[in-house]
């Protein structure tokens, strides 16, 4: 993930649309049981080093390094394509 994408995800996390909030919550649920989810101060992904609660708001399709968000992201990406 590049710095621009990281900043975009953080910005979205402060004022998400209802759909963005829903998608982020579903992504975070997947991460709860992942062995790469380690909490030091906050839950972090040990695969990429990102704070999970912020990365979950990225607009990228399935940015999980282990590709665990694909099933969650597929319906959201289809909705975005129909709006364009």
C-alpha positions in Angstrom: 0.0 0.0 0.0 1.4 3.4 -0.9 1.2 6.5 1.3 -1.6 8.1 -0.8 -3.8 5.0 -0.3 -2.9 5.0 3.4 -3.9 8.6 3.8 -7.1 8.1 1.8 -8.1 5.2 4.1 -7.4 7.2 7.2 -9.5 10.1 5.9 -12.4 7.8 5.0 -12.3 6.3 8.5 -13.1 9.6 10.1 -16.3 10.2 8.0 -17.3 7.0 6.1 -20.5 6.6 4.2 -22.8 3.9 5.6 -21.6 1.4 3.0 -17.9 2.2 3.7 -18.6 1.7 7.4 -20.4 -1.6 6.8 -17.6 -2.9 4.5 -14.9 -1.9 7.1 -16.8 -3.7 9.9 -17.1 -6.9 7.9 -13.4 -6.7 7.0 -12.5 -6.2 10.7 -14.6 -9.2 11.6 -12.5 -11.4 9.3 -9.3 -10.0 10.9 -10.5 -10.8 14.5 -9.6 -14.5 14.1 -6.6 -14.1 11.8 -3.3 -15.3 13.3 -1.6 -12.2 11.7 -3.8 -9.9 13.8 -1.6 -8.9 16.8 -2.5 -6.3 19.3 0.3 -4.3 20.9 -1.4 -1.0 21.5 -4.0 -1.4 18.7 -4.8 -4.4 16.4 -2.2 -4.5 13.7 -1.7 -6.8 10.7 1.7 -8.4 11.0 1.7 -9.2 7.3 1.7 -5.5 6.2 2.1 -3.6 9.4 -1.1 -1.6 9.0 -3.5 -0.8 11.8 -6.5 -3.0 10.9 -9.2 -0.5 11.9 -7.8 2.1 9.4 -6.8 -0.3 6.6 -10.3 -1.7 6.6 -11.5 1.7 5.1 -9.3 1.6 2.0 -11.2 1.7 -1.4 -8.8 -0.9 -2.9 -10.3 -4.3 -3.7 -9.1 -7.0 -1.3 -5.9 -5.3 -0.1 -5.4 -7.9 2.6 -2.0 -9.5 2.1 -3.5 -12.9 2.7 -6.4 -12.1 0.3 -9.1 -12.7 3.0 -11.3 -9.8 2.1 -12.3 -10.9 -1.4 -15.7 -12.3 -0.5 -16.6 -9.1 1.5 -15.3 -6.8 -1.2 -16.9 -8.4 -4.3 -20.5 -7.1 -3.7 -19.2 -3.6 -2.9 -17.1 -3.4 -6.0 -20.0 -4.6 -8.2 -22.1 -1.8 -6.7 -19.4 0.8 -7.4 -19.1 -0.3 -11.0 -22.9 0.2 -11.6 -22.7 3.7 -10.2 -19.9 4.8 -12.6 
